[in-house]
Amino acid sequence: MLPLHSKLTVIGAGPGGYTAAIYASRAGLEPILLEGLIPGGPLRVSYGVDNFPGYSQGIQRPELKEEMRKQAKGFGTIIMESKAEKIDLLNRPFTIE
């Protein structure tokens, strides 16, 4: 794969990762989100989500994950189904393999 360059890379596709990607996209940072091989973060271990804001009756995990993914993509996030194997934060530019 050819090297990709981005202003911002989000690692992880749980609620926090998708939220970061949405805010970064809205700020014009053109983020790349690395979903990992099994996306979902803490949502992977739960089926029903009863405490997520905006869903007074709760929401099922697959539906919530898909809604967050669509929202991030809709704002321009590039979503990649890959994981970070190695991250170098000591040298600039930072690199992720």
C-alpha positions, -999 to +999 in steps of 0.1 A: +000+000+000+012+035-008+018+059+021-011+081+030-007+115+045-033+132+067-036+161+090-053+138+116-056+101+120-081+086+145-073+051+157-103+031+168-139+029+158-157+030+191-180+059+200-150+080+210-132+074+177-163+082+156-170+113+177-134+125+172-136+118+134-169+137+132-156+168+150-123+167+130-142+164+097-165+193+107-133+214+114-119+207+080-091+184+091-099+156+066-093+128+091-086+092+083-102+068+108-086+034+112-114+010+122-093-019+131-102-054+121-132-056+144-147-021+148-169-011+176-147-005+207-167-011+239-198-016+218-185-050+207-194-065+241-229-052+243-259-057+222-284-032+235-273+003+244-296+020+268-275+049+279-264+066+247-277+102+244-305+108+219-321+074+221-347+075+249-357+039+242-322+026+237-306+014+204-291-019+192-253-019+189-251-027+152-275+001+144-257+026+166-223+017+151-237+020+115-253+054+123-220+067+137-201+054+107-225+070+082-223+103+100-185+103+100-184+094+063-211+120+056-188+147+070-159+135+049-140+111+071-120+085+052-126+052+069-101+024+065-106-012+077-071-016+090-053-015+123-023+004+135+006-020+140+033+005+149+031+042+158+062+065+159+054+097+178+091+105+185+099+118+150+080+142+128+061+136+107+045+110+130+041+077+113+016+049+116+022+014+100 
